[in-house]
């Protein structure tokens, strides 16, 4: 898995970059099919930095979350929370899809019920 952190209109310090990287490394524990994580920080407005997070998932388009807050780390926390919710929802959808009977199985069961009634 590849993690890219980029900034626009400014720089962030190395310790801040390491803190952000540590937070992003925790995302694959929720969903193991993550192939890449791209975080873009726009520090044009120092009082309210914007953070965009894109996560590439195998067999799915990219998941995207964005946030703007008064503090950079608060914005990163908010955007990672949003992404965690999306990853949980996506994982639940996949799990439920595999547990539910297929449309062919439902049709067979309905046909068998019709035979039992007759």
Chimera marker file (.cmm) of the C-alpha trace (Angstrom):
<marker_set name="trace">
<marker id="1" x="0.000" y="0.000" z="0.000" r="1" g="1" b="0" radius="0.5"/>
<marker id="2" x="1.277" y="3.413" z="-0.944" r="1" g="1" b="0" radius="0.5"/>
<marker id="3" x="0.650" y="6.570" z="1.117" r="1" g="1" b="0" radius="0.5"/>
<marker id="4" x="1.177" y="9.971" z="-0.557" r="1" g="1" b="0" radius="0.5"/>
<marker id="5" x="0.958" y="13.222" z="1.381" r="1" g="1" b="0" radius="0.5"/>
<marker id="6" x="1.153" y="16.383" z="-0.695" r="1" g="1" b="0" radius="0.5"/>
<marker id="7" x="0.681" y="20.043" z="0.104" r="1" g="1" b="0" radius="0.5"/>
<marker id="8" x="-0.497" y="23.019" z="-1.904" r="1" g="1" b="0" radius="0.5"/>
<marker id="9" x="0.406" y="26.635" z="-1.234" r="1" g="1" b="0" radius="0.5"/>
<marker id="10" x="2.877" y="25.912" z="1.531" r="1" g="1" b="0" radius="0.5"/>
<marker id="11" x="4.756" y="23.298" z="3.528" r="1" g="1" b="0" radius="0.5"/>
<marker id="12" x="4.155" y="21.274" z="6.673" r="1" g="1" b="0" radius="0.5"/>
<marker id="13" x="6.814" y="20.295" z="9.180" r="1" g="1" b="0" radius="0.5"/>
<marker id="14" x="8.368" y="16.833" z="9.295" r="1" g="1" b="0" radius="0.5"/>
<marker id="15" x="6.890" y="15.938" z="12.733" r="1" g="1" b="0" radius="0.5"/>
<marker id="16" x="3.410" y="16.930" z="11.520" r="1" g="1" b="0" radius="0.5"/>
<marker id="17" x="3.885" y="14.857" z="8.370" r="1" g="1" b="0" radius="0.5"/>
<marker id="18" x="4.894" y="11.851" z="10.512" r="1" g="1" b="0" radius="0.5"/>
<marker id="19" x="1.807" y="12.237" z="12.734" r="1" g="1" b="0" radius="0.5"/>
<marker id="20" x="-0.444" y="12.363" z="9.677" r="1" g="1" b="0" radius="0.5"/>
<marker id="21" x="1.311" y="9.358" z="8.126" r="1" g="1" b="0" radius="0.5"/>
<marker id="22" x="0.814" y="7.370" z="11.357" r="1" g="1" b="0" radius="0.5"/>
<marker id="23" x="-2.928" y="8.139" z="11.302" r="1" g="1" b="0" radius="0.5"/>
<marker id="24" x="-3.251" y="7.096" z="7.656" r="1" g="1" b="0" radius="0.5"/>
<marker id="25" x="-1.393" y="3.816" z="8.259" r="1" g="1" b="0" radius="0.5"/>
<marker id="26" x="-4.298" y="2.713" z="10.483" r="1" g="1" b="0" radius="0.5"/>
<marker id="27" x="-6.875" y="2.771" z="7.650" r="1" g="1" b="0" radius="0.5"/>
<marker id="28" x="-5.997" y="-0.691" z="6.228" r="1" g="1" b="0" radius="0.5"/>
<marker id="29" x="-6.959" y="-2.352" z="9.530" r="1" g="1" b="0" radius="0.5"/>
<marker id="30" x="-10.576" y="-1.517" z="8.630" r="1" g="1" b="0" radius="0.5"/>
<marker id="31" x="-10.422" y="-2.798" z="5.066" r="1" g="1" b="0" radius="0.5"/>
<marker id="32" x="-7.494" y="-4.777" z="3.707" r="1" g="1" b="0" radius="0.5"/>
<marker id="33" x="-8.138" y="-4.153" z="-0.011" r="1" g="1" b="0" radius="0.5"/>
<marker id="34" x="-6.746" y="-0.615" z="0.038" r="1" g="1" b="0" radius="0.5"/>
<marker id="35" x="-4.126" y="-0.134" z="-2.663" r="1" g="1" b="0" radius="0.5"/>
<marker id="36" x="-3.256" y="3.569" z="-2.291" r="1" g="1" b="0" radius="0.5"/>
<marker id="37" x="-3.953" y="6.539" z="-0.030" r="1" g="1" b="0" radius="0.5"/>
<marker id="38" x="-3.531" y="10.125" z="-1.294" r="1" g="1" b="0" radius="0.5"/>
<marker id="39" x="-3.852" y="13.048" z="1.123" r="1" g="1" b="0" radius="0.5"/>
<marker id="40" x="-3.727" y="16.608" z="-0.193" r="1" g="1" b="0" radius="0.5"/>
<marker id="41" x="-3.399" y="19.490" z="2.235" r="1" g="1" b="0" radius="0.5"/>
<marker id="42" x="-4.201" y="22.998" z="1.010" r="1" g="1" b="0" radius="0.5"/>
<marker id="43" x="-2.640" y="25.525" z="3.392" r="1" g="1" b="0" radius="0.5"/>
<marker id="44" x="-3.500" y="28.603" z="1.335" r="1" g="1" b="0" radius="0.5"/>
<marker id="45" x="-5.668" y="29.800" z="4.240" r="1" g="1" b="0" radius="0.5"/>
<marker id="46" x="-3.598" y="29.168" z="7.386" r="1" g="1" b="0" radius="0.5"/>
<marker id="47" x="-6.615" y="29.752" z="9.649" r="1" g="1" b="0" radius="0.5"/>
<marker id="48" x="-8.684" y="27.029" z="7.909" r="1" g="1" b="0" radius="0.5"/>
<marker id="49" x="-6.602" y="24.465" z="5.997" r="1" g="1" b="0" radius="0.5"/>
<marker id="50" x="-8.468" y="22.157" z="3.607" r="1" g="1" b="0" radius="0.5"/>
<marker id="51" x="-7.720" y="18.436" z="3.542" r="1" g="1" b="0" radius="0.5"/>
<marker id="52" x="-8.756" y="16.016" z="0.761" r="1" g="1" b="0" radius="0.5"/>
<marker id="53" x="-8.344" y="12.260" z="1.179" r="1" g="1" b="0" radius="0.5"/>
<marker id="54" x="-8.632" y="9.745" z="-1.662" r="1" g="1" b="0" radius="0.5"/>
<marker id="55" x="-8.414" y="6.012" z="-1.011" r="1" g="1" b="0" radius="0.5"/>
<marker id="56" x="-8.099" y="3.574" z="-3.901" r="1" g="1" b="0" radius="0.5"/>
<marker id="57" x="-9.783" y="0.243" z="-3.212" r="1" g="1" b="0" radius="0.5"/>
<marker id="58" x="-9.422" y="-2.895" z="-5.306" r="1" g="1" b="0" radius="0.5"/>
<marker id="59" x="-12.542" y="-3.685" z="-7.384" r="1" g="1" b="0" radius="0.5"/>
<marker id="60" x="-14.000" y="-0.253" z="-6.571" r="1" g="1" b="0" radius="0.5"/>
<marker id="61" x="-13.544" y="3.320" z="-7.650" r="1" g="1" b="0" radius="0.5"/>
<marker id="62" x="-11.840" y="5.729" z="-5.318" r="1" g="1" b="0" radius="0.5"/>
<marker id="63" x="-13.427" y="6.745" z="-2.038" r="1" g="1" b="0" radius="0.5"/>
<marker id="64" x="-13.150" y="10.477" z="-1.341" r="1" g="1" b="0" radius="0.5"/>
<marker id="65" x="-13.505" y="12.615" z="1.801" r="1" g="1" b="0" radius="0.5"/>
<marker id="66" x="-12.823" y="16.301" z="2.383" r="1" g="1" b="0" radius="0.5"/>
<marker id="67" x="-12.692" y="18.551" z="5.418" r="1" g="1" b="0" radius="0.5"/>
<marker id="68" x="-11.808" y="22.085" z="6.467" r="1" g="1" b="0" radius="0.5"/>
<marker id="69" x="-11.097" y="23.042" z="10.072" r="1" g="1" b="0" radius="0.5"/>
<marker id="70" x="-9.376" y="25.691" z="12.133" r="1" g="1" b="0" radius="0.5"/>
<marker id="71" x="-6.427" y="23.403" z="12.871" r="1" g="1" b="0" radius="0.5"/>
<marker id="72" x="-4.585" y="21.131" z="10.446" r="1" g="1" b="0" radius="0.5"/>
<marker id="73" x="-4.613" y="18.076" z="12.707" r="1" g="1" b="0" radius="0.5"/>
<marker id="74" x="-8.314" y="18.603" z="13.480" r="1" g="1" b="0" radius="0.5"/>
<marker id="75" x="-9.050" y="18.613" z="9.739" r="1" g="1" b="0" radius="0.5"/>
<marker id="76" x="-6.988" y="15.439" z="9.294" r="1" g="1" b="0" radius="0.5"/>
<marker id="77" x="-8.852" y="13.753" z="12.176" r="1" g="1" b="0" radius="0.5"/>
<marker id="78" x="-12.194" y="14.741" z="10.655" r="1" g="1" b="0" radius="0.5"/>
<marker id="79" x="-11.308" y="13.502" z="7.178" r="1" g="1" b="0" radius="0.5"/>
<marker id="80" x="-9.961" y="10.175" z="8.496" r="1" g="1" b="0" radius="0.5"/>
<marker id="81" x="-13.187" y="9.677" z="10.500" r="1" g="1" b="0" radius="0.5"/>
<marker id="82" x="-15.231" y="10.268" z="7.368" r="1" g="1" b="0" radius="0.5"/>
<marker id="83" x="-13.071" y="7.804" z="5.434" r="1" g="1" b="0" radius="0.5"/>
<marker id="84" x="-13.349" y="5.180" z="8.186" r="1" g="1" b="0" radius="0.5"/>
<marker id="85" x="-17.145" y="5.421" z="7.942" r="1" g="1" b="0" radius="0.5"/>
<marker id="86" x="-17.015" y="4.979" z="4.161" r="1" g="1" b="0" radius="0.5"/>
<marker id="87" x="-14.682" y="1.997" z="4.452" r="1" g="1" b="0" radius="0.5"/>
<marker id="88" x="-16.887" y="0.341" z="7.095" r="1" g="1" b="0" radius="0.5"/>
<marker id="89" x="-19.985" y="0.861" z="4.945" r="1" g="1" b="0" radius="0.5"/>
<marker id="90" x="-18.248" y="-0.504" z="1.840" r="1" g="1" b="0" radius="0.5"/>
<marker id="91" x="-16.954" y="-3.540" z="3.747" r="1" g="1" b="0" radius="0.5"/>
<marker id="92" x="-20.427" y="-4.191" z="5.181" r="1" g="1" b="0" radius="0.5"/>
<marker id="93" x="-21.974" y="-4.018" z="1.701" r="1" g="1" b="0" radius="0.5"/>
<marker id="94" x="-19.492" y="-6.561" z="0.382" r="1" g="1" b="0" radius="0.5"/>
<marker id="95" x="-20.011" y="-8.868" z="3.360" r="1" g="1" b="0" radius="0.5"/>
<marker id="96" x="-23.810" y="-8.678" z="3.102" r="1" g="1" b="0" radius="0.5"/>
<marker id="97" x="-23.696" y="-9.295" z="-0.634" r="1" g="1" b="0" radius="0.5"/>
<marker id="98" x="-21.827" y="-12.561" z="-0.085" r="1" g="1" b="0" radius="0.5"/>
<marker id="99" x="-24.161" y="-13.691" z="2.699" r="1" g="1" b="0" radius="0.5"/>
<marker id="100" x="-27.437" y="-13.002" z="0.917" r="1" g="1" b="0" radius="0.5"/>
<marker id="101" x="-28.833" y="-15.678" z="-1.401" r="1" g="1" b="0" radius="0.5"/>
<marker id="102" x="-28.438" y="-14.928" z="-5.071" r="1" g="1" b="0" radius="0.5"/>
<marker id="103" x="-31.378" y="-14.105" z="-7.317" r="1" g="1" b="0" radius="0.5"/>
<marker id="104" x="-31.253" y="-17.592" z="-8.834" r="1" g="1" b="0" radius="0.5"/>
<marker id="105" x="-31.467" y="-19.210" z="-5.390" r="1" g="1" b="0" radius="0.5"/>
<marker id="106" x="-34.495" y="-17.053" z="-4.502" r="1" g="1" b="0" radius="0.5"/>
<marker id="107" x="-36.207" y="-18.042" z="-7.773" r="1" g="1" b="0" radius="0.5"/>
<marker id="108" x="-35.566" y="-21.749" z="-7.084" r="1" g="1" b="0" radius="0.5"/>
<marker id="109" x="-36.961" y="-21.450" z="-3.553" r="1" g="1" b="0" radius="0.5"/>
<marker id="110" x="-40.117" y="-19.714" z="-4.857" r="1" g="1" b="0" radius="0.5"/>
<marker id="111" x="-40.569" y="-22.424" z="-7.475" r="1" g="1" b="0" radius="0.5"/>
<marker id="112" x="-40.197" y="-25.124" z="-4.814" r="1" g="1" b="0" radius="0.5"/>
<marker id="113" x="-42.760" y="-23.413" z="-2.585" r="1" g="1" b="0" radius="0.5"/>
<marker id="114" x="-45.237" y="-23.397" z="-5.465" r="1" g="1" b="0" radius="0.5"/>
<marker id="115" x="-44.798" y="-27.170" z="-5.903" r="1" g="1" b="0" radius="0.5"/>
<marker id="116" x="-45.350" y="-27.841" z="-2.203" r="1" g="1" b="0" radius="0.5"/>
<marker id="117" x="-48.665" y="-25.947" z="-2.217" r="1" g="1" b="0" radius="0.5"/>
<marker id="118" x="-50.023" y="-27.881" z="-5.196" r="1" g="1" b="0" radius="0.5"/>
<link id1="1" id2="2" r="1" g="1" b="0" radius="0.2"/>
<link id1="2" id2="3" r="1" g="1" b="0" radius="0.2"/>
<link id1="3" id2="4" r="1" g="1" b="0" radius="0.2"/>
<link id1="4" id2="5" r="1" g="1" b="0" radius="0.2"/>
<link id1="5" id2="6" r="1" g="1" b="0" radius="0.2"/>
<link id1="6" id2="7" r="1" g="1" b="0" radius="0.2"/>
<link id1="7" id2="8" r="1" g="1" b="0" radius="0.2"/>
<link id1="8" id2="9" r="1" g="1" b="0" radius="0.2"/>
<link id1="9" id2="10" r="1" g="1" b="0" radius="0.2"/>
<link id1="10" id2="11" r="1" g="1" b="0" radius="0.2"/>
<link id1="11" id2="12" r="1" g="1" b="0" radius="0.2"/>
<link id1="12" id2="13" r="1" g="1" b="0" radius="0.2"/>
<link id1="13" id2="14" r="1" g="1" b="0" radius="0.2"/>
<link id1="14" id2="15" r="1" g="1" b="0" radius="0.2"/>
<link id1="15" id2="16" r="1" g="1" b="0" radius="0.2"/>
<link id1="16" id2="17" r="1" g="1" b="0" radius="0.2"/>
<link id1="17" id2="18" r="1" g="1" b="0" radius="0.2"/>
<link id1="18" id2="19" r="1" g="1" b="0" radius="0.2"/>
<link id1="19" id2="20" r="1" g="1" b="0" radius="0.2"/>
<link id1="20" id2="21" r="1" g="1" b="0" radius="0.2"/>
<link id1="21" id2="22" r="1" g="1" b="0" radius="0.2"/>
<link id1="22" id2="23" r="1" g="1" b="0" radius="0.2"/>
<link id1="23" id2="24" r="1" g="1" b="0" radius="0.2"/>
<link id1="24" id2="25" r="1" g="1" b="0" radius="0.2"/>
<link id1="25" id2="26" r="1" g="1" b="0" radius="0.2"/>
<link id1="26" id2="27" r="1" g="1" b="0" radius="0.2"/>
<link id1="27" id2="28" r="1" g="1" b="0" radius="0.2"/>
<link id1="28" id2="29" r="1" g="1" b="0" radius="0.2"/>
<link id1="29" id2="30" r="1" g="1" b="0" radius="0.2"/>
<link id1="30" id2="31" r="1" g="1" b="0" radius="0.2"/>
<link id1="31" id2="32" r="1" g="1" b="0" radius="0.2"/>
<link id1="32" id2="33" r="1" g="1" b="0" radius="0.2"/>
<link id1="33" id2="34" r="1" g="1" b="0" radius="0.2"/>
<link id1="34" id2="35" r="1" g="1" b="0" radius="0.2"/>
<link id1="35" id2="36" r="1" g="1" b="0" radius="0.2"/>
<link id1="36" id2="37" r="1" g="1" b="0" radius="0.2"/>
<link id1="37" id2="38" r="1" g="1" b="0" radius="0.2"/>
<link id1="38" id2="39" r="1" g="1" b="0" radius="0.2"/>
<link id1="39" id2="40" r="1" g="1" b="0" radius="0.2"/>
<link id1="40" id2="41" r="1" g="1" b="0" radius="0.2"/>
<link id1="41" id2="42" r="1" g="1" b="0" radius="0.2"/>
<link id1="42" id2="43" r="1" g="1" b="0" radius="0.2"/>
<link id1="43" id2="44" r="1" g="1" b="0" radius="0.2"/>
<link id1="44" id2="45" r="1" g="1" b="0" radius="0.2"/>
<link id1="45" id2="46" r="1" g="1" b="0" radius="0.2"/>
<link id1="46" id2="47" r="1" g="1" b="0" radius="0.2"/>
<link id1="47" id2="48" r="1" g="1" b="0" radius="0.2"/>
<link id1="48" id2="49" r="1" g="1" b="0" radius="0.2"/>
<link id1="49" id2="50" r="1" g="1" b="0" radius="0.2"/>
<link id1="50" id2="51" r="1" g="1" b="0" radius="0.2"/>
<link id1="51" id2="52" r="1" g="1" b="0" radius="0.2"/>
<link id1="52" id2="53" r="1" g="1" b="0" radius="0.2"/>
<link id1="53" id2="54" r="1" g="1" b="0" radius="0.2"/>
<link id1="54" id2="55" r="1" g="1" b="0" radius="0.2"/>
<link id1="55" id2="56" r="1" g="1" b="0" radius="0.2"/>
<link id1="56" id2="57" r="1" g="1" b="0" radius="0.2"/>
<link id1="57" id2="58" r="1" g="1" b="0" radius="0.2"/>
<link id1="58" id2="59" r="1" g="1" b="0" radius="0.2"/>
<link id1="59" id2="60" r="1" g="1" b="0" radius="0.2"/>
<link id1="60" id2="61" r="1" g="1" b="0" radius="0.2"/>
<link id1="61" id2="62" r="1" g="1" b="0" radius="0.2"/>
<link id1="62" id2="63" r="1" g="1" b="0" radius="0.2"/>
<link id1="63" id2="64" r="1" g="1" b="0" radius="0.2"/>
<link id1="64" id2="65" r="1" g="1" b="0" radius="0.2"/>
<link id1="65" id2="66" r="1" g="1" b="0" radius="0.2"/>
<link id1="66" id2="67" r="1" g="1" b="0" radius="0.2"/>
<link id1="67" id2="68" r="1" g="1" b="0" radius="0.2"/>
<link id1="68" id2="69" r="1" g="1" b="0" radius="0.2"/>
<link id1="69" id2="70" r="1" g="1" b="0" radius="0.2"/>
<link id1="70" id2="71" r="1" g="1" b="0" radius="0.2"/>
<link id1="71" id2="72" r="1" g="1" b="0" radius="0.2"/>
<link id1="72" id2="73" r="1" g="1" b="0" radius="0.2"/>
<link id1="73" id2="74" r="1" g="1" b="0" radius="0.2"/>
<link id1="74" id2="75" r="1" g="1" b="0" radius="0.2"/>
<link id1="75" id2="76" r="1" g="1" b="0" radius="0.2"/>
<link id1="76" id2="77" r="1" g="1" b="0" radius="0.2"/>
<link id1="77" id2="78" r="1" g="1" b="0" radius="0.2"/>
<link id1="78" id2="79" r="1" g="1" b="0" radius="0.2"/>
<link id1="79" id2="80" r="1" g="1" b="0" radius="0.2"/>
<link id1="80" id2="81" r="1" g="1" b="0" radius="0.2"/>
<link id1="81" id2="82" r="1" g="1" b="0" radius="0.2"/>
<link id1="82" id2="83" r="1" g="1" b="0" radius="0.2"/>
<link id1="83" id2="84" r="1" g="1" b="0" radius="0.2"/>
<link id1="84" id2="85" r="1" g="1" b="0" radius="0.2"/>
<link id1="85" id2="86" r="1" g="1" b="0" radius="0.2"/>
<link id1="86" id2="87" r="1" g="1" b="0" radius="0.2"/>
<link id1="87" id2="88" r="1" g="1" b="0" radius="0.2"/>
<link id1="88" id2="89" r="1" g="1" b="0" radius="0.2"/>
<link id1="89" id2="90" r="1" g="1" b="0" radius="0.2"/>
<link id1="90" id2="91" r="1" g="1" b="0" radius="0.2"/>
<link id1="91" id2="92" r="1" g="1" b="0" radius="0.2"/>
<link id1="92" id2="93" r="1" g="1" b="0" radius="0.2"/>
<link id1="93" id2="94" r="1" g="1" b="0" radius="0.2"/>
<link id1="94" id2="95" r="1" g="1" b="0" radius="0.2"/>
<link id1="95" id2="96" r="1" g="1" b="0" radius="0.2"/>
<link id1="96" id2="97" r="1" g="1" b="0" radius="0.2"/>
<link id1="97" id2="98" r="1" g="1" b="0" radius="0.2"/>
<link id1="98" id2="99" r="1" g="1" b="0" radius="0.2"/>
<link id1="99" id2="100" r="1" g="1" b="0" radius="0.2"/>
<link id1="100" id2="101" r="1" g="1" b="0" radius="0.2"/>
<link id1="101" id2="102" r="1" g="1" b="0" radius="0.2"/>
<link id1="102" id2="103" r="1" g="1" b="0" radius="0.2"/>
<link id1="103" id2="104" r="1" g="1" b="0" radius="0.2"/>
<link id1="104" id2="105" r="1" g="1" b="0" radius="0.2"/>
<link id1="105" id2="106" r="1" g="1" b="0" radius="0.2"/>
<link id1="106" id2="107" r="1" g="1" b="0" radius="0.2"/>
<link id1="107" id2="108" r="1" g="1" b="0" radius="0.2"/>
<link id1="108" id2="109" r="1" g="1" b="0" radius="0.2"/>
<link id1="109" id2="110" r="1" g="1" b="0" radius="0.2"/>
<link id1="110" id2="111" r="1" g="1" b="0" radius="0.2"/>
<link id1="111" id2="112" r="1" g="1" b="0" radius="0.2"/>
<link id1="112" id2="113" r="1" g="1" b="0" radius="0.2"/>
<link id1="113" id2="114" r="1" g="1" b="0" radius="0.2"/>
<link id1="114" id2="115" r="1" g="1" b="0" radius="0.2"/>
<link id1="115" id2="116" r="1" g="1" b="0" radius="0.2"/>
<link id1="116" id2="117" r="1" g="1" b="0" radius="0.2"/>
<link id1="117" id2="118" r="1" g="1" b="0" radius="0.2"/>
</marker_set>
